[in-house]
Amino acid sequence: MLKQRIITALVLLVLFAGVLFLLPIQWYTLIFVAVILLGGWEWANLSNLNRALRFVFLAALGGTLVFTAEYVFSMDFGSPDIDRARQILAVACGWWALAFHWVQSYPASASLWGNRWVRGLIGLVVLVPSWLSLVVLRGLDHGAWLVLYVVAIVVAADVGAYFVGRKFGKRKLAREVSPGKSWEGFFGGLGACLILALVTSYLFDLPLKNTVLFSFGVLVTALASVIGDLLESMFKRHRGIKDSSHILPGHGGVMDRLDSLTAALPVFTMAALASELPKYL
């Protein structure tokens, strides 16, 4: 099982790096449309939609992506309307604050989102801003590296949480949602991300003020990634399934790989746009 997970992870990493660094932004954008649609098919399953209704959900998701592409980019993906992008991303960030409350209050909160149509609507709010963030970040100066850096934050948070939680974990972070996660692991993940931010600041010789702001942005992004992970875990638990699908050997489904990123991407993109981060890199 571990060997299978490693092989799949390496293949995904090579494919991701190739798409990110080698393809023009138009092809990059279309490929991630396909990835988001795959995630949407799995989200429809998490929402307990039958096969016919899953196609309805995919049509709604595709239509929302097209609307977003026209609204923000006018179909010219290299020239986004930043103000319009901020509007959508601000809604997404507000949504994740609400999601945190729902995760903390599960299972009581299921009365608010348990309806399958509500879960489908949530899927649009989760997936569309993620795609938007991927395209907006990629179009900025050093955009490919910014996208890669969000992934690095999520990986650092996961790795730090795993090892610290395994060694010291006692207090449950969200017992009803993901019993394996602990507060000790949570802070271990934040610590790993803080180290990542400080090392990055040192390598790019950022002034103290910018180091503090950058580190804060990284930590908030890491916090968001945890909420994204817990939200999908909550939906899977409510649905009674372990993985969103079995499309990725050893890793489950596309949503099982995207869950943390769906929350981390909008938060990091908002921080990058607000701080003009690319000019410091």
PETA-V165217 format. One record per residue. PHI is phi in whole degrees, -180 to 180 (none if undefined). OMEGA is omega in whole degrees, -180 to 180 (NA if undefined). Layout:
BEGIN
[[PHI	OMEGA] [PHI	OMEGA]]
END
This chain:
BEGIN
[[none	180] [-64	179] [-60	180] [-63	179] [-63	-179] [-66	-180] [-62	179] [-62	-180] [-62	180] [-66	178] [-62	179] [-62	-180] [-64	180] [-64	179] [-63	-180] [-63	-180] [-64	179] [-64	178] [-63	-174] [-70	-172] [-103	-172] [-106	-175] [-93	173] [-64	-171] [-63	180] [-65	179] [-70	175] [-56	-179] [-62	-178] [-66	179] [-64	179] [-76	168] [-61	179] [-63	179] [-63	-180] [-65	178] [-67	174] [-62	176] [-61	178] [-65	177] [-62	178] [-70	179] [-63	177] [-61	176] [-68	177] [-60	180] [-82	179] [66	175] [-87	177] [-72	-172] [-60	-179] [-65	-179] [-71	176] [-64	177] [-68	175] [-63	179] [-63	179] [-62	178] [-64	178] [-66	179] [-65	178] [-61	178] [-64	179] [-69	176] [-64	178] [-64	178] [-60	180] [-64	179] [-61	179] [-73	-176] [-67	-175] [-94	-171] [-111	-170] [50	-180] [65	174] [-109	-166] [-73	176] [-89	-176] [-134	-179] [-76	169] [-86	-172] [-63	180] [-62	178] [-69	176] [-62	179] [-61	180] [-59	-178] [-67	-178] [-68	177] [-65	176] [-62	-180] [-63	180] [-64	176] [-63	178] [-61	-178] [-68	174] [-64	177] [-66	-180] [-60	178] [-59	179] [-65	180] [-65	179] [-63	-179] [-64	-176] [-102	178] [-67	12] [-91	-178] [-59	-177] [-68	-178] [-61	178] [-65	-179] [-90	-174] [-123	-174] [-67	178] [-61	-174] [-65	179] [-74	176] [-65	178] [-64	176] [-63	178] [-62	177] [-60	178] [-58	177] [-65	-179] [-70	179] [-81	-169] [-85	-175] [-65	177] [-63	176] [-64	177] [-62	179] [-58	180] [-62	179] [-60	-177] [-78	180] [-63	179] [-60	-178] [-62	-178] [-83	179] [-78	172] [-59	-177] [59	-172] [-60	-180] [-61	180] [-70	177] [-65	177] [-60	179] [-62	-178] [-69	175] [-60	178] [-61	179] [-63	178] [-62	-180] [-63	179] [-64	179] [-61	179] [-64	180] [-66	-177] [-66	179] [-61	180] [-65	-178] [-64	-174] [-74	179] [-69	179] [-64	180] [-66	-177] [-85	-171] [-121	-172] [-62	178] [-134	-176] [-89	-175] [-71	180] [-77	179] [-150	-170] [-55	-176] [-78	-176] [-102	-177] [-145	-173] [-60	-178] [-79	-177] [-92	-178] [-126	175] [-65	178] [-63	177] [-66	178] [-58	-180] [-71	174] [-64	177] [-66	177] [-64	179] [-62	178] [-63	179] [-70	177] [-65	177] [-61	178] [-59	-179] [-65	-178] [-68	178] [-65	178] [-62	179] [-61	179] [-68	-178] [-64	-180] [-98	175] [53	179] [-74	174] [-61	-175] [-56	-179] [-59	-180] [-69	177] [-63	180] [-63	-180] [-64	180] [-64	180] [-63	178] [-62	179] [-61	179] [-65	-179] [-66	177] [-66	177] [-63	178] [-63	178] [-60	179] [-61	-179] [-62	178] [-66	179] [-63	178] [-60	178] [-63	-178] [-67	180] [-62	180] [-66	177] [-60	179] [-64	-180] [-67	178] [-65	179] [-63	180] [-65	-180] [-80	180] [81	179] [-127	-178] [-91	-178] [-126	180] [-69	172] [-169	179] [-127	-175] [-73	-179] [-109	-177] [-53	178] [83	-176] [-123	-177] [87	-175] [-111	179] [-61	180] [-66	177] [-68	176] [-95	-176] [-94	-169] [-53	-180] [-68	-178] [-68	-178] [-61	177] [-93	-177] [-68	-175] [-63	180] [-62	-179] [-65	-180] [-66	-180] [-65	176] [-61	180] [-65	-180] [-65	-180] [-71	-178] [-72	-175] [-98	-174] [52	-177] [-51	-176] [-55	-177] [-70	180] [-91	-175] [-96	NA]]
END
